[in-house]
């Protein structure tokens, strides 16, 4: 399973991008793709066309709910990584991926590399 970050999904919806090619490869190999509801909500903030939302909805299943257990892990990651302003949502996304033992596909590698000590992996 691979969890998609918002930035990756947005770029993957543009034909011909490296993210589009990687996503098509994963789908072709039967890789399981997931996304936290936190990242999904961020994605839906758009701007997006109806076609893009429909396509993403068909590709990303399951969307993983953010639970109180994830909240505790996200808080630990946030605190352990230096309490950086603006990083809480990334910590929340990372917590859900960690629970599934899944790497995160992102275009913002530096946002998630600082969580490596907490076990977060990128794809």
C-alpha positions in Angstrom: 0.0 0.0 0.0 1.1 3.5 -0.8 -0.5 6.6 0.8 -0.8 9.6 -1.5 -0.1 13.1 -0.2 -2.2 16.0 -1.6 0.7 17.5 -3.6 1.3 14.1 -5.3 -2.3 13.6 -6.3 -2.7 17.1 -7.7 0.3 16.7 -9.9 -0.6 13.1 -10.8 -3.9 14.4 -12.4 -1.9 16.2 -15.0 -1.1 13.9 -17.9 2.6 13.4 -18.7 4.0 14.6 -15.3 6.4 12.3 -13.4 3.7 11.8 -10.8 1.2 10.8 -13.5 3.6 8.2 -14.9 4.4 6.9 -11.4 0.7 6.6 -10.5 -0.1 4.8 -13.8 2.8 2.4 -13.1 1.5 1.6 -9.6 -2.0 1.1 -10.9 -0.7 -1.2 -13.6 1.2 -3.3 -11.1 -1.9 -3.5 -8.9 -0.5 -1.5 -6.1 -3.0 -0.6 -3.4 -3.4 3.2 -3.1 -4.8 5.0 -0.1 -5.1 8.5 1.3 -6.0 9.9 4.7 -9.2 11.8 5.0 -7.0 14.7 6.1 -5.1 14.7 2.8 -8.4 14.1 0.9 -9.9 17.2 2.6 -6.9 19.2 1.7 -7.2 18.0 -1.9 -10.9 18.9 -2.2 -10.0 22.5 -1.3 -8.9 22.8 -5.0 -9.3 24.5 -7.3 -10.4 21.4 -9.1 -12.7 20.5 -12.0 -15.5 18.0 -11.5 -13.6 15.6 -13.8 -10.5 15.8 -11.5 -12.6 15.1 -8.4 -14.4 12.2 -10.1 -11.1 10.7 -11.4 -9.4 11.0 -8.0 -12.4 9.5 -6.3 -12.2 6.5 -8.6 -8.4 6.0 -8.0 -8.1 6.6 -4.3 -9.8 3.9 -2.3 -9.7 3.5 0.6 -9.6 6.8 2.2 -8.5 6.3 5.7 -10.3 8.0 8.5 -8.3 10.1 11.0 -8.9 8.7 14.5 -8.0 9.6 18.0 -5.2 7.1 17.9 -3.8 8.9 14.8 -4.1 12.2 16.7 -1.9 11.0 19.5 0.8 9.8 16.9 0.5 13.0 15.0 1.1 15.0 18.2 4.1 12.9 19.0 5.6 13.4 15.5 4.8 17.1 15.7 6.6 17.5 19.0 9.5 15.2 18.1 10.1 17.1 14.9 10.5 20.5 16.5 6.9 21.8 16.6 7.3 23.5 13.2 4.5 26.0 12.3 2.4 24.7 9.4 3.5 21.1 9.8 0.6 19.6 11.9 -1.4 18.6 8.8 1.7 16.8 7.5 2.0 15.1 10.8 -1.6 14.0 10.7 -1.1 12.6 7.1 2.0 10.8 8.3 0.3 9.3 11.3 -2.4 7.6 9.2 0.3 6.2 6.7 2.3 4.9 9.7 -0.7 3.1 11.0 -1.0 1.3 7.7 2.8 0.7 7.5 2.7 2.5 4.2 5.1 5.0 2.6 3.9 8.4 1.5 4.0 9.5 -2.2 4.6 13.3 -2.1 6.2 16.0 -4.2 7.2 17.8 -1.0 9.9 15.3 0.2 11.4 17.7 2.7 8.1 18.1 4.5 8.1 14.4 5.3 11.8 13.7 5.6 12.0 15.5 8.9 9.6 12.8 10.2 11.9 9.9 9.3 13.1 9.4 12.9 9.4 8.7 13.7 9.4 5.9 11.1 7.8 7.8 8.2 8.9 6.6 4.8 8.4 8.2 1.4 7.7 6.4 -1.9 
